[in-house]
Amino acid sequence: MVKPTAAAALLLTAMPLLAQPDSAVEKEKSYVPKLEGVVKVKLEESLYGGRARFDVRNSRLGVRGNISESMSYRSQIELSNEGRLSVLDAYVACRLKAVSISLGQQHYAFSADLARSPMQNIFANRTFVAKFATTYADTSGNVRSLGSRDIGGMLTVNLQRWIPVVLKAGLFNGSGVNNPVWQEHLNFSAKAEYGGEHGLQAAASYYSGQTPYAQRIDMWGAELRYIAPKFTVDGEVAQRTYEQGGRNTLTAAYLQGLYRFNLKPGALVRYLAPTVRYDVARNGRYESAFGQFDAQRVSVGMNVGALHKPFKGEVRLNFEKYITSRKPGNYSVDELLHDKVTLEMVVAF
């Protein structure tokens, strides 16, 4: 039983909070850290050689929040990066009205598809843009990737108060995640985004600098999409060039869409969403500089969604058909470009 003096002290302490308007209470709540996580698992079968595998593609845990009206933070780790733990996001941002600056490990603002979370993807396997646009061959001929994140600083100017435009510019080490290497020259990225939450959206992006092996690398990209409550049409094109014994250029593009059939509230399955995608890669490379290919891919699928806040879940069944006009030398033993069927499950909160 609470003593009267303690109860009176508790009441006196709580009275100023009870007297606050709802907006002040909501503002106070915004400083509570928000936990987030995602688990993505799948089963794949090659229709060329008949081999199959289970894969834990992602197991992420993160936290984000605000510590004042102008300062925020985010930290996220990957628990299943080929059996190793790795840091994905670790940055602090300061915002003053329409301008914000973020420092730390973060996305460098090139390609919306490269930055999508596993829950935001609509197919089990990533597009050719996300998978190959940032690749290059090192000095030994092994294929590497800039990835989708780096350590650096990003300046964002949000003009949506006046016009539906967001401008971003950043400087990054160019050495990838978890690798704060001293550099003589920092890499540069820039992106201009147009559009609101729904309707027509467009973007253009550019990246320039050096690979960790001092090779000159440049990338440009363009995006166009239309988002409605029940359907989405989304397309991108990207080109990457780097210098290694000559000019090496890769071009990749995709066009994809889905239509969402919502089911009655309270149902075990909340929606069904058929999906379709076409993508293409010219002068793609993987594993080694000699594993060059030209490929087209047609993907069709069905996504089955569940929702019980704060959790979201989706089951994805995909079929992929590849058309390869130039095959890499290890095509028969590497399932990357094989026709395949994939069953994927993903849960996020």
C-alpha positions, -999 to 999 in steps of 0.1 A, spaced: 0 0 0 14 34 -10 19 59 19 -2 91 19 28 113 18 43 93 -11 9 94 -29 7 132 -25 42 136 -38 34 114 -68 3 134 -75 21 168 -73 47 155 -96 22 142 -121 -1 173 -121 21 194 -145 22 164 -169 -16 160 -167 -20 197 -174 0 195 -206 -19 197 -238 -21 165 -260 5 179 -284 30 183 -256 24 147 -244 28 135 -280 61 154 -283 73 138 -251 65 104 -265 85 111 -296 117 109 -275 111 72 -267 134 50 -288 117 30 -314 129 -6 -319 127 -21 -354 137 -55 -368 133 -78 -398 138 -115 -404 139 -127 -440 142 -164 -449 138 -183 -482 139 -215 -501 153 -215 -537 154 -241 -564 173 -239 -597 153 -252 -626 185 -257 -646 204 -281 -624 178 -290 -598 198 -279 -568 181 -261 -539 190 -242 -508 176 -226 -477 189 -192 -468 186 -167 -439 189 -136 -460 184 -110 -433 182 -108 -395 183 -72 -386 178 -53 -353 178 -16 -349 168 15 -329 160 50 -339 147 81 -321 150 117 -312 169 133 -283 156 168 -290 135 187 -315 165 190 -338 187 160 -331 180 123 -340 199 90 -343 197 56 -359 216 24 -353 210 -10 -370 229 -42 -371 228 -73 -394 230 -105 -374 233 -128 -405 258 -113 -429 271 -146 -442 274 -158 -407 289 -126 -393 275 -97 -374 279 -63 -391 269 -27 -385 245 -13 -411 235 21 -398 251 42 -372 245 79 -376 234 111 -358 214 138 -376 208 175 -368 179 193 -383 172 231 -385 139 237 -403 143 225 -439 180 216 -436 195 185 -419 230 171 -417 237 135 -408 271 121 -399 280 84 -396 274 52 -415 243 55 -438 229 51 -473 247 74 -497 215 83 -516 220 65 -549 190 45 -562 158 40 -542 159 2 -549 194 0 -534 181 16 -502 149 -5 -498 146 -26 -467 137 -63 -470 101 -56 -461 98 -28 -488 110 -51 -516 82 -68 -536 103 -97 -549 125 -122 -530 156 -114 -551 168 -79 -557 168 -61 -591 198 -60 -613 202 -23 -605 205 -31 -568 227 -61 -573 251 -50 -600 251 -12 -604 278 -7 -577 301 -35 -587 337 -32 -599 367 -55 -603 396 -51 -580 433 -52 -591 433 -90 -588 402 -93 -610 378 -102 -582 344 -85 -583 337 -62 -553 308 -38 -545 305 -4 -531 274 -17 -513 246 6 -504 261 23 -473 293 41 -464 307 63 -436 303 100 -443 281 130 -441 249 139 -459 233 173 -463 195 172 -470 174 202 -480 136 194 -478 116 219 -498 83 200 -495 68 228 -474 68 248 -506 74 225 -535 76 186 -536 114 185 -539 141 170 -517 178 177 -524 206 156 -510 244 158 -513 270 138 -494 307 131 -489 319 96 -481 351 76 -475 344 53 -504 358 24 -484 325 8 -475 308 -1 -442 328 -6 -410 360 6 -426 370 42 -416 400 44 -439 419 77 -442 415 91 -477 431 118 -498 399 122 -519 364 117 -506 336 103 -528 307 126 -537 270 117 -541 240 138 -550 203 132 -555 172 152 -564 138 137 -556 104 150 -567 69 140 -554 49 133 -523 40 101 -505 15 91 -533 12 99 -570 40 105 -594 75 104 -581 108 110 -599 145 112 -590 179 116 -605 212 107 -587 249 108 -593 280 93 -576 316 100 -583 349 91 -567 373 62 -563 371 26 -553 392 13 -524 418 4 -551 421 40 -564 401 33 -596 379 61 -608 342 53 -606 311 72 -617 274 62 -615 243 79 -625 207 69 -621 171 79 -629 138 68 -613 102 71 -621 72 56 -602 35 60 -595 22 50 -562 -15 46 -554 -32 30 -524 -37 -3 -543 -11 -4 -570 25 7 -577 45 10 -609 82 15 -604 112 18 -628 149 27 -626 179 29 -649 215 31 -637 249 32 -653 283 26 -637 317 31 -652 352 26 -638 387 26 -651 408 -6 -650 428 -13 -681 402 7 -700 367 19 -695 343 -6 -680 306 3 -683 276 -15 -669 240 -5 -676 210 -20 -657 173 -12 -656 140 -26 -643 103 -20 -645 81 -36 -619 46 -33 -604 20 -48 -581 -17 -47 -575 -30 -52 -540 -63 -69 -533 -73 -61 -497 -93 -87 -478 -118 -81 -450 -104 -67 -417 -96 -94 -391 -89 -121 -417 -58 -142 -413 -46 -130 -447 -50 -92 -451 -41 -89 -488 -30 -106 -519 -7 -88 -543 3 -103 -577 37 -89 -589 55 -87 -622 90 -74 -631 113 -71 -661 149 -62 -657 180 -61 -678 218 -59 -673 245 -52 -700 281 -60 -692 273 -74 -658 300 -90 -637 302 -112 -607 328 -133 -589 356 -124 -614 362 -99 -642 359 -129 -666 324 -137 -655 308 -111 -677 272 -115 -689 243 -98 -707 210 -109 -693 173 -102 -692 149 -115 -666 111 -118 -663 98 -124 -627 62 -130 -617 50 -137 -582 23 -136 -556 26 -119 -522 4 -129 -493 4 -103 -465 -5 -104 -428 -7 -74 -405 -11 -72 -368 5 -39 -356 33 -34 -349 41 -65 -369 40 -69 -407 45 -102 -425 46 -114 -461 50 -147 -479 63 -143 -515 62 -170 -542 83 -160 -572 93 -175 -606 122 -161 -625 129 -167 -662 164 -156 -675 174 -148 -711 212 -147 -714 227 -136 -747 262 -137 -731 268 -162 -704 297 -162 -679 321 -191 -680 308 -207 -648 271 -205 -658 265 -243 -653 277 -244 -617 265 -210 -605 228 -206 -600 228 -168 -602 214 -166 -637 194 -199 -637 156 -200 -640 144 -206 -604 115 -208 -581 117 -190 -547 95 -192 -516 103 -164 -491 89 -153 -458 97 -120 -442 85 -105 -409 92 -69 -397 83 -47 -368 
